[in-house]
Amino acid sequence: MKNMKDNGAGLKLSLRLSALADWVPQGARFADIGTDHALLPVFLAQQGKISFAVAGDVHEGPVEAAKSQVSYAGLEQVVHVRLGDGMAVLSPDEVDTVTIAGMGGSLMARILDQAGESLNGVTTLVLSPHVAEDLVRRWLDQHDYALDQEMLLEEDGVIYTLMRAKLMPDSAEAQARHSQLYDEAILAPVISKVSSALMYEMGPILMRNPTEIFHQKWQQELAKRERVILQLSHASAPEAAEKAREWEEDVREIREVLSCLLVEKQSSN
Protein backbone atom coordinates (compact mmCIF):
# COMPACT_ATOMS: atom_id res chain seq x y z
CA MET A 1 0.00 0.00 0.00
CA LYS A 2 1.31 3.45 -0.89
CA ASN A 3 2.60 5.82 1.74
CA MET A 4 -0.09 8.40 2.26
CA LYS A 5 -0.22 11.92 3.57
CA ASP A 6 -3.31 13.01 5.53
CA ASN A 7 -4.38 16.63 5.13
CA GLY A 8 -6.28 16.62 8.40
CA ALA A 9 -9.65 16.55 6.65
CA GLY A 10 -9.69 12.82 5.97
CA LEU A 11 -8.35 12.87 2.40
CA LYS A 12 -4.96 11.23 1.93
CA LEU A 13 -2.48 11.64 -0.89
CA SER A 14 0.43 9.49 -1.99
CA LEU A 15 3.87 10.95 -1.42
CA ARG A 16 4.13 11.68 -5.16
CA LEU A 17 0.84 13.58 -5.30
CA SER A 18 1.76 15.43 -2.10
CA ALA A 19 5.01 16.57 -3.69
CA LEU A 20 3.15 17.75 -6.80
CA ALA A 21 0.64 19.59 -4.59
CA ASP A 22 3.51 21.42 -2.89
CA TRP A 23 4.54 22.89 -6.26
CA VAL A 24 1.10 24.32 -7.11
CA PRO A 25 1.18 28.11 -6.54
CA GLN A 26 -1.04 29.58 -3.83
CA GLY A 27 -4.30 30.90 -5.26
CA ALA A 28 -3.90 29.06 -8.56
CA ARG A 29 -6.69 28.43 -11.02
CA PHE A 30 -5.87 24.78 -11.48
CA ALA A 31 -6.44 21.87 -13.85
CA ASP A 32 -5.58 18.23 -13.26
CA ILE A 33 -5.45 16.35 -16.57
CA GLY A 34 -5.92 12.59 -16.23
CA THR A 35 -7.35 13.22 -12.78
CA ASP A 36 -8.56 9.70 -11.98
CA HIS A 37 -10.36 10.21 -8.62
CA ALA A 38 -9.75 13.98 -8.44
CA LEU A 39 -7.66 13.47 -5.30
CA LEU A 40 -5.23 16.26 -6.11
CA PRO A 41 -7.75 19.06 -6.85
CA VAL A 42 -9.92 18.07 -3.88
CA PHE A 43 -6.89 18.07 -1.58
CA LEU A 44 -5.76 21.48 -2.83
CA ALA A 45 -9.26 22.93 -2.50
CA GLN A 46 -9.59 21.63 1.06
CA GLN A 47 -6.25 23.24 1.86
CA GLY A 48 -7.49 26.56 0.51
CA LYS A 49 -4.59 26.61 -1.92
CA ILE A 50 -6.65 26.93 -5.13
CA SER A 51 -9.64 29.09 -5.99
CA PHE A 52 -10.91 27.06 -8.95
CA ALA A 53 -10.17 23.64 -10.47
CA VAL A 54 -10.98 21.49 -13.46
CA ALA A 55 -10.56 17.75 -13.03
CA GLY A 56 -10.43 16.16 -16.48
CA ASP A 57 -10.22 12.56 -17.62
CA VAL A 58 -10.78 10.78 -20.93
CA HIS A 59 -12.46 7.74 -19.33
CA GLU A 60 -16.00 7.66 -17.94
CA GLY A 61 -15.14 5.45 -14.94
CA PRO A 62 -12.58 7.84 -13.44
CA VAL A 63 -14.86 10.80 -14.19
CA GLU A 64 -17.70 9.22 -12.21
CA ALA A 65 -15.28 8.40 -9.37
CA ALA A 66 -14.03 11.99 -9.43
CA LYS A 67 -17.57 13.36 -9.29
CA SER A 68 -18.28 11.20 -6.24
CA GLN A 69 -15.09 12.41 -4.55
CA VAL A 70 -15.91 16.05 -5.21
CA SER A 71 -19.52 15.63 -4.08
CA TYR A 72 -18.48 13.85 -0.87
CA ALA A 73 -16.11 16.74 -0.10
CA GLY A 74 -18.84 19.31 -0.85
CA LEU A 75 -16.64 21.07 -3.37
CA GLU A 76 -18.85 21.15 -6.47
CA GLN A 77 -18.58 24.95 -6.64
CA VAL A 78 -14.78 24.83 -6.75
CA VAL A 79 -13.82 21.57 -8.51
CA HIS A 80 -15.46 20.99 -11.90
CA VAL A 81 -15.18 17.44 -13.24
CA ARG A 82 -15.17 17.07 -17.04
CA LEU A 83 -14.99 14.17 -19.48
CA GLY A 84 -12.66 14.81 -22.40
CA ASP A 85 -9.37 14.03 -24.12
CA GLY A 86 -6.36 15.78 -22.66
CA MET A 87 -6.58 19.54 -22.37
CA ALA A 88 -9.66 19.71 -24.57
CA VAL A 89 -11.61 19.92 -21.29
CA LEU A 90 -10.27 23.48 -20.84
CA SER A 91 -11.26 26.80 -22.36
CA PRO A 92 -8.56 29.37 -23.25
CA ASP A 93 -7.42 31.43 -20.23
CA GLU A 94 -9.54 29.32 -17.87
CA VAL A 95 -6.62 28.15 -15.69
CA ASP A 96 -3.04 29.24 -14.98
CA THR A 97 -1.64 25.98 -13.57
CA VAL A 98 -1.87 22.48 -15.05
CA THR A 99 -0.78 19.17 -13.58
CA ILE A 100 -0.35 16.01 -15.65
CA ALA A 101 0.92 12.83 -13.96
CA GLY A 102 0.68 9.07 -14.16
CA MET A 103 1.50 8.54 -17.84
CA GLY A 104 4.48 8.20 -20.15
CA GLY A 105 6.39 11.17 -21.49
CA SER A 106 5.37 10.48 -25.08
CA LEU A 107 1.66 10.73 -24.27
CA MET A 108 2.25 13.74 -22.03
CA ALA A 109 4.11 15.58 -24.79
CA ARG A 110 1.32 14.72 -27.24
CA ILE A 111 -1.33 16.10 -24.86
CA LEU A 112 0.63 19.33 -24.50
CA ASP A 113 1.31 19.52 -28.22
CA GLN A 114 -2.38 19.14 -29.06
CA ALA A 115 -3.55 21.58 -26.37
CA GLY A 116 -3.69 24.53 -28.75
CA GLU A 117 -5.53 27.51 -27.26
CA SER A 118 -6.28 25.52 -24.10
CA LEU A 119 -2.73 26.46 -23.05
CA ASN A 120 -3.53 30.17 -23.25
CA GLY A 121 -2.97 31.68 -19.81
CA VAL A 122 -1.17 28.60 -18.45
CA THR A 123 2.00 29.87 -16.78
CA THR A 124 2.87 26.83 -14.63
CA LEU A 125 3.12 23.16 -15.61
CA VAL A 126 3.59 20.53 -12.89
CA LEU A 127 4.41 17.19 -14.50
CA SER A 128 5.36 13.63 -13.56
CA PRO A 129 6.10 11.41 -16.57
CA HIS A 130 6.73 7.72 -15.84
CA VAL A 131 9.13 7.22 -18.76
CA ALA A 132 10.58 9.20 -21.69
CA GLU A 133 11.16 12.27 -19.54
CA ASP A 134 13.42 13.66 -22.25
CA LEU A 135 10.44 14.11 -24.60
CA VAL A 136 8.70 16.26 -21.98
CA ARG A 137 11.80 18.37 -21.34
CA ARG A 138 12.25 18.89 -25.08
CA TRP A 139 8.62 19.98 -25.47
CA LEU A 140 8.96 22.47 -22.62
CA ASP A 141 12.16 23.84 -24.08
CA GLN A 142 10.63 24.25 -27.54
CA HIS A 143 7.56 26.08 -26.20
CA ASP A 144 9.24 28.65 -23.91
CA TYR A 145 8.48 26.80 -20.66
CA ALA A 146 11.62 26.73 -18.50
CA LEU A 147 12.26 24.17 -15.80
CA ASP A 148 12.56 25.66 -12.33
CA GLN A 149 12.15 22.48 -10.24
CA GLU A 150 13.03 18.82 -10.68
CA MET A 151 13.08 16.01 -8.15
CA LEU A 152 13.13 12.23 -7.91
CA LEU A 153 10.94 10.48 -5.39
CA GLU A 154 10.84 6.78 -4.50
CA GLU A 155 7.53 5.28 -3.46
CA ASP A 156 6.74 1.57 -3.11
CA GLY A 157 9.92 0.65 -4.96
CA VAL A 158 9.20 2.92 -7.94
CA ILE A 159 11.29 6.02 -8.70
CA TYR A 160 9.17 8.90 -9.99
CA THR A 161 10.38 11.98 -11.83
CA LEU A 162 8.68 15.27 -10.97
CA MET A 163 9.25 18.55 -12.76
CA ARG A 164 7.81 22.04 -12.76
CA ALA A 165 8.15 24.58 -15.56
CA LYS A 166 7.25 28.25 -15.83
CA LEU A 167 6.31 30.12 -19.00
CA MET A 168 8.97 32.66 -19.90
CA PRO A 169 7.68 36.18 -20.68
CA ASP A 170 9.50 36.34 -24.02
CA SER A 171 11.62 34.19 -26.30
CA ALA A 172 14.86 35.98 -25.40
CA GLU A 173 14.39 35.15 -21.74
CA ALA A 174 13.47 31.59 -22.67
CA GLN A 175 16.67 31.26 -24.71
CA ALA A 176 18.74 32.62 -21.82
CA ARG A 177 17.18 30.08 -19.47
CA HIS A 178 17.84 27.32 -22.00
CA SER A 179 21.51 28.29 -22.10
CA GLN A 180 21.58 28.25 -18.31
CA LEU A 181 20.09 24.77 -18.14
CA TYR A 182 21.49 22.96 -21.17
CA ASP A 183 24.92 24.43 -21.82
CA GLU A 184 26.97 21.32 -22.60
CA ALA A 185 29.86 22.59 -20.49
CA ILE A 186 27.68 23.73 -17.59
CA LEU A 187 28.96 20.97 -15.28
CA ALA A 188 32.62 21.63 -16.03
CA PRO A 189 35.12 21.04 -14.48
CA VAL A 190 33.23 18.07 -12.97
CA ILE A 191 32.47 16.74 -16.45
CA SER A 192 34.34 18.18 -19.43
CA LYS A 193 31.31 17.95 -21.72
CA VAL A 194 27.83 16.44 -21.57
CA SER A 195 25.68 16.08 -24.67
CA SER A 196 22.46 18.04 -24.63
CA ALA A 197 20.63 14.81 -25.52
CA LEU A 198 21.80 13.22 -22.28
CA MET A 199 20.92 16.33 -20.28
CA TYR A 200 17.37 16.10 -21.63
CA GLU A 201 17.29 12.48 -20.46
CA MET A 202 18.87 12.87 -17.04
CA GLY A 203 17.50 16.30 -16.15
CA PRO A 204 19.67 19.43 -16.02
CA ILE A 205 18.58 20.40 -12.49
CA LEU A 206 18.85 16.83 -11.20
CA MET A 207 22.38 16.57 -12.58
CA ARG A 208 23.43 19.62 -10.58
CA ASN A 209 22.38 17.94 -7.33
CA PRO A 210 22.76 14.19 -7.87
CA THR A 211 21.15 12.39 -4.93
CA GLU A 212 21.35 8.71 -4.00
CA ILE A 213 18.01 8.18 -5.75
CA PHE A 214 19.43 9.80 -8.89
CA HIS A 215 22.30 7.30 -8.96
CA GLN A 216 19.90 4.45 -8.17
CA LYS A 217 17.59 5.42 -11.04
CA TRP A 218 20.41 5.57 -13.54
CA GLN A 219 21.93 2.28 -12.44
CA GLN A 220 18.51 0.77 -13.16
CA GLU A 221 18.44 2.52 -16.54
CA LEU A 222 21.89 1.17 -17.38
CA ALA A 223 20.74 -2.37 -16.56
CA LYS A 224 17.76 -1.95 -18.92
CA ARG A 225 19.96 -0.67 -21.73
CA GLU A 226 22.47 -3.45 -21.31
CA ARG A 227 19.66 -5.98 -21.66
CA VAL A 228 18.68 -4.30 -24.93
CA ILE A 229 22.29 -4.49 -26.15
CA LEU A 230 22.36 -8.21 -25.32
CA GLN A 231 19.16 -8.78 -27.29
CA LEU A 232 20.53 -6.82 -30.25
CA SER A 233 23.74 -8.87 -30.20
CA HIS A 234 21.67 -12.00 -30.81
CA ALA A 235 19.67 -10.45 -33.67
CA SER A 236 20.56 -11.35 -37.27
CA ALA A 237 19.34 -8.15 -38.93
CA PRO A 238 22.24 -6.03 -40.29
CA GLU A 239 20.93 -2.86 -38.65
CA ALA A 240 20.97 -4.55 -35.22
CA ALA A 241 24.76 -4.29 -34.94
CA GLU A 242 24.68 -0.57 -35.69
CA LYS A 243 21.89 -0.07 -33.18
CA ALA A 244 23.87 -2.01 -30.58
CA ARG A 245 26.88 0.28 -31.12
CA GLU A 246 24.66 3.33 -30.58
CA TRP A 247 23.32 1.89 -27.33
CA GLU A 248 26.85 0.97 -26.20
CA GLU A 249 27.99 4.57 -26.74
CA ASP A 250 24.94 5.76 -24.80
CA VAL A 251 25.81 3.44 -21.90
CA ARG A 252 29.44 4.57 -21.96
CA GLU A 253 28.46 8.23 -21.69
CA ILE A 254 25.99 7.60 -18.86
CA ARG A 255 28.62 5.63 -16.92
CA GLU A 256 31.14 8.43 -17.37
CA VAL A 257 28.68 11.05 -16.14
CA LEU A 258 27.64 8.99 -13.11
CA SER A 259 31.27 8.33 -12.23
CA CYS A 260 32.19 12.02 -12.45
CA LEU A 261 29.15 13.15 -10.48
CA LEU A 262 29.88 10.58 -7.77
CA VAL A 263 33.51 11.74 -7.50
CA GLU A 264 32.37 15.38 -7.23
CA LYS A 265 29.81 14.49 -4.56
CA GLN A 266 32.41 12.63 -2.51
CA SER A 267 34.96 15.44 -2.82
CA SER A 268 32.42 18.03 -1.65
CA ASN A 269 31.48 16.07 1.49
C-alpha positions in Angstrom: 0.0 0.0 0.0 1.3 3.5 -0.9 2.6 5.8 1.7 -0.1 8.4 2.3 -0.2 11.9 3.6 -3.3 13.0 5.5 -4.4 16.6 5.1 -6.3 16.6 8.4 -9.7 16.6 6.6 -9.7 12.8 6.0 -8.3 12.9 2.4 -5.0 11.2 1.9 -2.5 11.6 -0.9 0.4 9.5 -2.0 3.9 11.0 -1.4 4.1 11.7 -5.2 0.8 13.6 -5.3 1.8 15.4 -2.1 5.0 16.6 -3.7 3.1 17.7 -6.8 0.6 19.6 -4.6 3.5 21.4 -2.9 4.5 22.9 -6.3 1.1 24.3 -7.1 1.2 28.1 -6.5 -1.0 29.6 -3.8 -4.3 30.9 -5.3 -3.9 29.1 -8.6 -6.7 28.4 -11.0 -5.9 24.8 -11.5 -6.4 21.9 -13.8 -5.6 18.2 -13.3 -5.5 16.4 -16.6 -5.9 12.6 -16.2 -7.3 13.2 -12.8 -8.6 9.7 -12.0 -10.4 10.2 -8.6 -9.7 14.0 -8.4 -7.7 13.5 -5.3 -5.2 16.3 -6.1 -7.8 19.1 -6.8 -9.9 18.1 -3.9 -6.9 18.1 -1.6 -5.8 21.5 -2.8 -9.3 22.9 -2.5 -9.6 21.6 1.1 -6.2 23.2 1.9 -7.5 26.6 0.5 -4.6 26.6 -1.9 -6.6 26.9 -5.1 -9.6 29.1 -6.0 -10.9 27.1 -8.9 -10.2 23.6 -10.5 -11.0 21.5 -13.5 -10.6 17.7 -13.0 -10.4 16.2 -16.5 -10.2 12.6 -17.6 -10.8 10.8 -20.9 -12.5 7.7 -19.3 -16.0 7.7 -17.9 -15.1 5.4 -14.9 -12.6 7.8 -13.4 -14.9 10.8 -14.2 -17.7 9.2 -12.2 -15.3 8.4 -9.4 -14.0 12.0 -9.4 -17.6 13.4 -9.3 -18.3 11.2 -6.2 -15.1 12.4 -4.6 -15.9 16.0 -5.2 -19.5 15.6 -4.1 -18.5 13.9 -0.9 -16.1 16.7 -0.1 -18.8 19.3 -0.8 -16.6 21.1 -3.4 -18.8 21.1 -6.5 -18.6 24.9 -6.6 -14.8 24.8 -6.7 -13.8 21.6 -8.5 -15.5 21.0 -11.9 -15.2 17.4 -13.2 -15.2 17.1 -17.0 -15.0 14.2 -19.5 -12.7 14.8 -22.4 -9.4 14.0 -24.1 -6.4 15.8 -22.7 -6.6 19.5 -22.4 -9.7 19.7 -24.6 -11.6 19.9 -21.3 -10.3 23.5 -20.8 -11.3 26.8 -22.4 -8.6 29.4 -23.2 -7.4 31.4 -20.2 -9.5 29.3 -17.9 -6.6 28.2 -15.7 -3.0 29.2 -15.0 -1.6 26.0 -13.6 -1.9 22.5 -15.0 -0.8 19.2 -13.6 -0.3 16.0 -15.7 0.9 12.8 -14.0 0.7 9.1 -14.2 1.5 8.5 -17.8 4.5 8.2 -20.2 6.4 11.2 -21.5 5.4 10.5 -25.1 1.7 10.7 -24.3 2.3 13.7 -22.0 4.1 15.6 -24.8 1.3 14.7 -27.2 -1.3 16.1 -24.9 0.6 19.3 -24.5 1.3 19.5 -28.2 -2.4 19.1 -29.1 -3.5 21.6 -26.4 -3.7 24.5 -28.8 -5.5 27.5 -27.3 -6.3 25.5 -24.1 -2.7 26.5 -23.0 -3.5 30.2 -23.2 -3.0 31.7 -19.8 -1.2 28.6 -18.4 2.0 29.9 -16.8 2.9 26.8 -14.6 3.1 23.2 -15.6 3.6 20.5 -12.9 4.4 17.2 -14.5 5.4 13.6 -13.6 6.1 11.4 -16.6 6.7 7.7 -15.8 9.1 7.2 -18.8 10.6 9.2 -21.7 11.2 12.3 -19.5 13.4 13.7 -22.3 10.4 14.1 -24.6 8.7 16.3 -22.0 11.8 18.4 -21.3 12.2 18.9 -25.1 8.6 20.0 -25.5 9.0 22.5 -22.6 12.2 23.8 -24.1 10.6 24.2 -27.5 7.6 26.1 -26.2 9.2 28.6 -23.9 8.5 26.8 -20.7 11.6 26.7 -18.5 12.3 24.2 -15.8 12.6 25.7 -12.3 12.1 22.5 -10.2 13.0 18.8 -10.7 13.1 16.0 -8.2 13.1 12.2 -7.9 10.9 10.5 -5.4 10.8 6.8 -4.5 7.5 5.3 -3.5 6.7 1.6 -3.1 9.9 0.6 -5.0 9.2 2.9 -7.9 11.3 6.0 -8.7 9.2 8.9 -10.0 10.4 12.0 -11.8 8.7 15.3 -11.0 9.2 18.6 -12.8 7.8 22.0 -12.8 8.2 24.6 -15.6 7.3 28.3 -15.8 6.3 30.1 -19.0 9.0 32.7 -19.9 7.7 36.2 -20.7 9.5 36.3 -24.0 11.6 34.2 -26.3 14.9 36.0 -25.4 14.4 35.2 -21.7 13.5 31.6 -22.7 16.7 31.3 -24.7 18.7 32.6 -21.8 17.2 30.1 -19.5 17.8 27.3 -22.0 21.5 28.3 -22.1 21.6 28.3 -18.3 20.1 24.8 -18.1 21.5 23.0 -21.2 24.9 24.4 -21.8 27.0 21.3 -22.6 29.9 22.6 -20.5 27.7 23.7 -17.6 29.0 21.0 -15.3 32.6 21.6 -16.0 35.1 21.0 -14.5 33.2 18.1 -13.0 32.5 16.7 -16.5 34.3 18.2 -19.4 31.3 17.9 -21.7 27.8 16.4 -21.6 25.7 16.1 -24.7 22.5 18.0 -24.6 20.6 14.8 -25.5 21.8 13.2 -22.3 20.9 16.3 -20.3 17.4 16.1 -21.6 17.3 12.5 -20.5 18.9 12.9 -17.0 17.5 16.3 -16.2 19.7 19.4 -16.0 18.6 20.4 -12.5 18.8 16.8 -11.2 22.4 16.6 -12.6 23.4 19.6 -10.6 22.4 17.9 -7.3 22.8 14.2 -7.9 21.1 12.4 -4.9 21.3 8.7 -4.0 18.0 8.2 -5.8 19.4 9.8 -8.9 22.3 7.3 -9.0 19.9 4.5 -8.2 17.6 5.4 -11.0 20.4 5.6 -13.5 21.9 2.3 -12.4 18.5 0.8 -13.2 18.4 2.5 -16.5 21.9 1.2 -17.4 20.7 -2.4 -16.6 17.8 -2.0 -18.9 20.0 -0.7 -21.7 22.5 -3.5 -21.3 19.7 -6.0 -21.7 18.7 -4.3 -24.9 22.3 -4.5 -26.1 22.4 -8.2 -25.3 19.2 -8.8 -27.3 20.5 -6.8 -30.2 23.7 -8.9 -30.2 21.7 -12.0 -30.8 19.7 -10.4 -33.7 20.6 -11.3 -37.3 19.3 -8.2 -38.9 22.2 -6.0 -40.3 20.9 -2.9 -38.7 21.0 -4.6 -35.2 24.8 -4.3 -34.9 24.7 -0.6 -35.7 21.9 -0.1 -33.2 23.9 -2.0 -30.6 26.9 0.3 -31.1 24.7 3.3 -30.6 23.3 1.9 -27.3 26.8 1.0 -26.2 28.0 4.6 -26.7 24.9 5.8 -24.8 25.8 3.4 -21.9 29.4 4.6 -22.0 28.5 8.2 -21.7 26.0 7.6 -18.9 28.6 5.6 -16.9 31.1 8.4 -17.4 28.7 11.0 -16.1 27.6 9.0 -13.1 31.3 8.3 -12.2 32.2 12.0 -12.4 29.2 13.1 -10.5 29.9 10.6 -7.8 33.5 11.7 -7.5 32.4 15.4 -7.2 29.8 14.5 -4.6 32.4 12.6 -2.5 35.0 15.4 -2.8 32.4 18.0 -1.7 31.5 16.1 1.5 
